[in-house]
Amino acid sequence: MAHITAHISPMPTIKAFFLGVREFRLSCTWADPARMQGDDYTALDEAYDAGRELAHRLTFRHFDN
């Protein structure tokens, strides 16, 4: 995972993180709308992935079923 250094306000980052925590139990995923504007991987995508990864580690799920 590439480290994204773009500066964004903390609230969208926190929201994306918790969406990632929640998503690992759902069948849908979220993507930063900026990705549709040409960005491959944004800071919000990174926060989302970090939240999902934390949820997997806390529940000892190492992969999606």
N, C-alpha and C positions, 0 to 999 in steps of 0.2 A: 504494500500500500504506500503510495507516494505521500509525502508530507506536504500539506497545503498551507501556505503562509499568508494567504489573502486575509486582510483584516475585515471582519464583519462584526456587527454588534452581538453581544452575548446571548440575547433572548432567542434569536433564530437558531443559534448553535445549540442552546439548551433544549429547545423544542425538537430539533432534529435528532438529538441524542436520545430523548425519551421516546420519540417515534420509533427509533431503532430498537430500543428495549422492548417496546410493545409489539413490534412487527414480527419478532422471531416466533411468536405463537400464532400468527395469522397467515392467511394464504396470499395476502397482498403486500406489496412493497411500495415504498415512497422514493421518489427521485426529485432532486432539486430542480425546479423549473428552469434555472439558469443553464442546466445541462442541455436543454433543448435549443439554447441560443449559441451553441458551438463549444461550450466548455465540456470536456470529457469527464472531469472529476472535480467537484467543487469542495470548498471547506464544509458546507452543510452535508454533502455526501459523506465526507470523512467523519463528521460528528455522528451521523446516522449509523454508519458502519461500526463506530466505536461503541455505541449504545447496544447494538445488536450483538456484538462480540462479547460485551460484558454480560448480557443476559444469558448467552450460551455458556459462558464460564461459570456463572453463578448456579446454573441448573445442571451443570456437568454434561450438557449436550454439545458435542464437538462438531456436529454437522446437522443439516436439515434432513428430515425424513423424506 
